């Protein structure tokens, strides 16, 4: 085997390794390789802008789960969402769930705001206290227009 052929084989191997690494990273970041340990909770949002399947669910800034399903409810026109929370994380049943932003240019994530109840959500329960995403564009339009209502 000549050195020219050996170089082609080595470069091909490096390209293949990079492609496999990218595929693993993409599957983890999009939620394809979801961890099945945990329990599911439901929530219904008015606006789910910037959130999809695989989005982080955080409590106190720590990832405790992911969004596992999003669908439009044709009767209420709300986004019905299912989240998976890691086993061992107990969420009080008076907690709220909100769509938060990582910053001005960052992405959105789902944040759990824990309540003070001594009782906890059971698997399959629905979180009633929700707050949808706030549109940055609509806030800027209100600011520029000088709209002080609301």
N, C-alpha and C positions, 0 to 999 in steps of 0.2 A: 504494500500500500504506500503510495507516495505521500509526501508531506502536504501536498495540496489537498488530497482527499481527506487526510487526517484533520486538517484545519476545518474543512467543511463539516465533518462529523462533529467536531468539538463545538463549533458555532451553532450547529443544529441542535445539539444537546442543551446548550445554554438557552437558546430560544424556546425550546420545549419546556425546560424547567421554569422559565419566566412565565410562560403561558399557564402552566399548572398553578404556579403561585398566585397569579392574577385571578384565576378561576376560583381558587379557595377563598381568597380575600373577597371577591365579589359575592360569592354565595353566603359568606358570613355577614357581610354588611347589608345585604338585601333581605336577610331573614330566611333564606332557603334552608339553611342548616340550623333550624330552631331547636333549642333545648326543650325537650318535652316534659321535663320535671317542673312542676308548678301547678298552679290552679288558675282558672279563668274567671274574669269578672267582665261585666258588660257596662257600657256607658253610651249615652246618646248626646251628640254635640250639634249645635246650630251650625258651626263652621269648623271644619277639620283641615283648614288650609295648611299645607306644608307637612302633614302627617300621613303616613301610609303604613302598610304592613312592614314590620321590621324596625319601626321607629322605637327608640328607647322610652321606657317608662322609668321615671326617677322619683326617689323620695329623698329629700335633703341632699340632692345633688348626686346621689348614688344610684346606679342602675339596678333596678329590682325586677325588671321584666321587659317585655316587648309587646308591641301591638301585633296581634295575630290575624285580625280580620277587620275589614272596613266595608260597609255596604250602605247604600242609600235606602232609607225607609220610604217607600212611595206614598204612604199615607200621611206621614208627619213631615216629610221633606227634611229630615234630620239624618245625620251620619251615625248609624249604629256601629259601634266599635266594640271589639273584643280584645281584652288585654290578658296576657299571661303574666302572673306574678310568681316569683320564685318561692318554692316551699320554705317554710320557716318565717316568712315575712307576713305578719298579721297586721291587717289594716283595719282601724276602727270603723264601725259602720256609720259614723257621721262624718266621714272624710269627704273632701271635695277632690275633683280631678279637673285639671286645667291644661290648656295648651300653652306652653311657655316657649320663649325664644332664647337661643343661646347668646344673643347679642344683636346689634344692629344689622349685621350682615350674616349672622349665623343661621343655622337651621332651627326648626321647631322640634320640641319633644313633649311628651306627656308627663305632667308633674302631679304627683299625689300630695295633697295637702292634708296631713293627718288630723283627725278630730280628737276629741277627748273621751269618747265613749268607752266603757269597759267591755263592750261587745264588739265582735269582729265580723267582717264579711265572710260568708261561707262561699265555697266554690259555686260559680254560676249566678251569684247575686248581681244585681244591677246597681251601679252607683248613680244616684239621682242628682246629686249636686255637681253639675258640670259647668265649665266655662270654655267656650270655643276660642278659636284663634282671633286675635285682634289684627286687622289689616293695617299694615304700616302705611300703605298708600292712602287709605281713607282718613287716617289720622293726619297725614301731611296735607291732604286737601282741606280738611277742617281748619288746620292751623293757618294755611295760606289764605283761605277765604275769610278767616277771622270769625268763624262760627263758634260762638261761646255757648250755644244751646247744648244740653246733655251733659 
